[in-house]
Amino acid sequence: MSFYKLGVSPELVYALEVQDIQTPTPIQSLSIPVALSGKDLLGEAQTGTGKTLAFLLPLFQKIDSERLEVQGLVITPTRELAIQITKVAKQLAEVSPLRILTAYGGQDVVAQLHRYGGEVQLVIGTPGRILDYLRRGSISFDALKMLVVDAADQMFQIGFKTEVEEIIDQTPRSRQTLCYSATLSHAVDAFSGAVLKDPVLVKAPKKQVTLEAIEQFVVMTSNRKKYDDFKRVLKQNYPQKAMVFCRSRMGTEALYKEMLADGFSVEALHGGLTQAKREFVMNQFRDGEIQYLVATDVAARGLDIDGVSHVFNYNLPDDAENYVHRIGRTGRAGMVGVTYTFLTLKDEQRLEAIEAFIQQEIKRIHF
């Protein structure tokens, strides 16, 4: 299958070939014909499956470059995702020029719009900043043709459901809507039922994370000894840059405060932080200004940072697949990664589910 056969225009196919992209991924093969046909779409696709091009190619093809008004809108839950999508869009814009506005917190609203004299054709951004533009009257979605809600499960878990609905209320009913999510949760199903019109459901095959380059250990502990055992492992390993996962926002905050009080270079990342604080923390960790990032699965979704030497599961996740996503953040680019999971009695069933999922037994350590 080629992009031509999916209905992608010659200039966009050329833009892909320049980047050495010639064969569509499964989510692209499934999505692009549906999107080009004008139907609404609900897509299940993990990060890294090519979903960005799956919606950007139809968007670029449907936007009339002669009309200087917003015809395409992509809503994302985080600044990082907005920047990643914009990077891909700008590569397409080199051969199919569009005026693209990336809207997220921490930027000067007036300066952003001034760059294009207020004449924008595609908006990519986070809900809060998009609403800011709308309330100022700086942009209008009256001519919107296609709306994309990306990472919908993450969007709703963070708490942006009301903001997304407020944005959608200011778009034409005639618009086409594409919604992508890593998992089709109850919140995503409810949203698609309320917002999408007879959507076509597409599911990309799930990508497996390779575990060969990751050394995995389970530390047998108890609730009383857990933090002390955790500190012992940290001092034995001297991680260069490490992620520590907790199950809940409260647990994340509590562990962060304990580590901070003990002098560790640490920050917390969870849904209770403001967007500005989240961005500050992620930039600090990315730039190596802090050594440890204590996070929830939801807050860390889509966070792609180089140089993570260790992953620590202070709590096991409820979903075995999330364990694989967590530890897959280390052991990249030819490096060997190391992971430690701290196991108490109440988590034994979770560990059994994880070992069944990865089809291997993880080595136990007793102190």
N, C-alpha and C positions, 0 to 999 in steps of 0.2 A: 504494500500500500504506500502511495506517495501523497504528499500534501496537495499536488495538483488534482489527484483523484478525489480528495476530500472536498474540493471546491475552492481551495485557497487561490487567490489571485497571483498572476505571474510575478508582480513586483514584490509581493510578500514572500513568495517561494524563494526569490533571489536573495532577499534579506536573510532568510534562514540558511541558504547555501553558503553565503559569505561567512556565517558562523559555524559552518560544517554541520548543520542540522538538516538531515535529508530524510530520515525515516520517522514518521509520527509514533509517539508512545501510545499505549492502549487508551489512556484517557483522552488523548487528542483525537484518535481515530473515532472514538465513540461520541465525543462532544461536538466537534467542529461541524459535521453535517447537520446536527440538530440545531445548533446555534445559528447557522447560516439559513436554515429553513424558516426561522422566525419563531420557533416554538420555545416555550419556557423549559428550563432544564434544572433538575436536581442531581448533582453529581457527588459521588462518594470517592474521594481521592486523597491519599496521604501527601504530605510535603515530599517533594523530590520525584513526583510521578509525571511532571510536565504540565500540570493543570494551568499554570500561568499563561502559557501559549495557547492552551485549549480555549481560553476565553478572550485573550488579547487579539488573536488573529481574526476571529469574527468581528470583534469590536472595530478594529482598524478597517476592515472591509466594509462595514456598514456606515461608518462615519463619513459624511460628505465634507471633504477638505475645503470646499468653496464656502461652506456656511460657518461663520465665525460665532458659533453658539455651542453650549455644552450638549453633546449628543451621546456621550458615554460616561458612565460613572462606575467606579470600582470602590466598594467599601471594604476596608480591612480592619482587623481588631488592633493592630500594633503599628507603630512607626516603622519598625524594622521590615515588616511585610510590605508596607506601602513603598518603602525605598527599593526593596528587591523587585517589586512589580514594575516600578517606574524605570529601573535600569533595563529590564527586558523591553519595555515599551519604547524607550529611547533608541534602542538598537533597531527596532522596526521602523521608527520614525526617520531613520537616516535615508530610507528609500521611499517611505510613504509618510511625508511630513504631516504632523499634527501638532497642535498647541496643547501641551500637557501640563496640568497643574497638579503638583503633589502637595496634599494638604494634611499637615500633622502638627501637633503642638510643638512649641519651642521655636517657631519661625515667625518672622514679621509678616502679618497678613497683608498689609498694604504693599510691601516690597514684593511679595510673591506675585500678586496680581498685576502690579505695575509692569513687571517684566513682559507681559503680553498685552498691556493696555486693557486688561480686563476681558480680552477676547480669548476664551478657552474652549477647546473642543472635547477634551477628555480630562476628567477629574479622578485622581487616585488618592484616597486618603482615609483617615480614621474618623469615626462618627462625630466626636466632639468638635473637631476642627471644621468638618464639612458643615455642621450645624452653625458654627460661628460665621462662616461665609454667608450662609442662607439668611441668618438673622440680621446681618449687616446689609443685606440686599446686594452683596458683591457678586453673587452668581445666581443664575436661575436654571431650573431644570425643566422649564416649559417645553423645550425642544428635545428632551431626552428620548433616545431610541432604545438604548440597552443599559440595564442595571445589572451589576455583578456584585453579589454578596459572597466574599471569600472567607474561608475559615469560619463558617457560621457557628459551629459548635463552640469554638474558642470565644467568638464574639459574645455569645449568650452566656457562657460560663463566667466571663469577666464582668458581665452586667450591662452590656450595651443594647439590650433588646429594645428598650424604650426609645433610645436615640435613633436606632436604625428605623424603627417604625415611624418616627417623626420625620425623618428624611424621606422615606417612601411616600408619606402623605403629600409631599410637595413635588411628586413626579407624576407625569401623565398616566392615566389608566391604560393607554395604548402601548406603553413601553413593553419591551421584552425583558424577562428577568431570568438570570442564571444564578443558582445558589450552589456553592461548593462547600463540602465539609469532610473532615477526616473520618468522622463517624456520624451516622444518622441517628442522633439522640432524639428523645421525646421533644425537646425544645425546637430542634431543627424540623422535625416532622410537623409540629404545630405551626411553625412559621411558614413552611412551604404550603401547608394546607390553606393558610389565610392569605398568602401573598401571591403564590404562583398559580397560573391558569393551566390546568391539565398538563402538568410538567412531565417530560420524559425523564425517567430515572436511568442514570448511567453509573456503573460501578467499575473503578479501575482495579485490576489485580493488585493485591497488597504486596508491597516491596519487603523482602526479608533483609534484616540487618545481619551482616556477617560477624560472627562472634569469635572467629579463630584468632583474631589479633587482640583479644581481651582476656586477661586473667581474672577469673571470678572466685571470690571467697565468701563464705558465710561465717560470721562471728557469732557463736552461741553465747547468749547473754541473758540478762533478766532486766525487768523494768528498773530495779534498784541500781544495777551495775552498768546500765546501758551507756550513759553519758561518759562515765569513767573509761569504759572499754573503747568507746569512740575516740576519746582523746588519746588513748594509748596507741591506737592504730594510726592516728594522724601523726603522732610524734615518731613512730617507726617508719613512716613512708615519706615524709617531707614532700608532699605534692607540690608541683610547680603551679598548677591551676586546677582547682577541683570544684565539682558540683556536688551538693549534698541535697538529697530529695526527702521531703516529708509529705505526708498524705494530706494534711489540712493547713489552712492559713494560720490558725492558732498555733499549731505545732511548729510551723516554720518560724513564726515570730518568737516563740519561746526558745527554740534552739539557737536562733540568731543572737538573742540577748545573752544566753549562757556563754556562747563562744566569744562574744564581744567582751563580756566581763572577764574572761580568761585570757584576753589579750590577742586573740586571733584576728587576722586581717579578713574581715567578713562583712557581707551585706546580705539582706534578705530580698527575695523577689516573690510577691504574691499579689492576688487580686485586690487587696485592700490598699495598695499604693496608688497615688495619683499617676497619671500618664507621665508627667514631667519627672517624678521620682523614679519610675520604672526605667525611663530612658537614661537617667543619670547613673543608676546602678548598673545597667547593662553595659554602658560605655566604660564605666570603671573596670568592670570585670574583663571586658574585651581588650582593654588597653593594658591589662596586667597591674592595675593600681590596687586591686584587692585580690587575695589569694583564694578565698572561698566564697561561693555563692550558694546560699541556702534557699531552695525554691520548691514550689508546688509544681505538679505536672502541668497544670493549666497555664500558670504564668510562664513556664519555660517552653511551652509549645512553639515550635518554629524558630527558637533561638539557636542559631548556628554559629558557634564560636570555636576558633582554631586553638589548638594547644592545650586542650583539657586532658591532663595526665591521669586523673582519678575521678571516679564517680562513687559516691557513698550513698547507699540506701538506708537512711536512718529509720525510715518506715518502709515497708513493702507496699507497692501499689495494689489497689483492688483488682486491677486488670493485668493479667500476665503479659499481654502485649506491651503495656506501658513500661514494664521492666526492660524489655528489649530496646525500646526507644530511649529510655534513660541511659542505659550503659553504652548504647551506640554513639553517644556523644564523645567517647574516648576511643583510643585505638584506631585513629585515622591517619591518613597520609603516611603509611608505612611505619607508624609508631605502635608500640605495644601499650595498650591501656590496662588499667587495673581498677577493679571494682570490689567493694566490700559491702555486704548486706548484714545488718545487725538484727539477729533473729531472737525474738522472745516467744514464749509458748503460744501466745494468742495468734501468732503469725504463721504457724507451721502449715496450716492448710493453704495459705497463700503461696508459700515456698513450694509446696508439692505441685500446685497448679503451674507455677513458673517452670519447674524442672520438667514437667510433662510437656509444656509448650516448647521449650528449647531442646528437648530430648537429650538432656544430659544431667548428671548429678553434679552439684556444685560442692567443691571441697569445704569441709567444716574446719573451723579453728576454735579451740578452747583455750581460755586464759586461766 
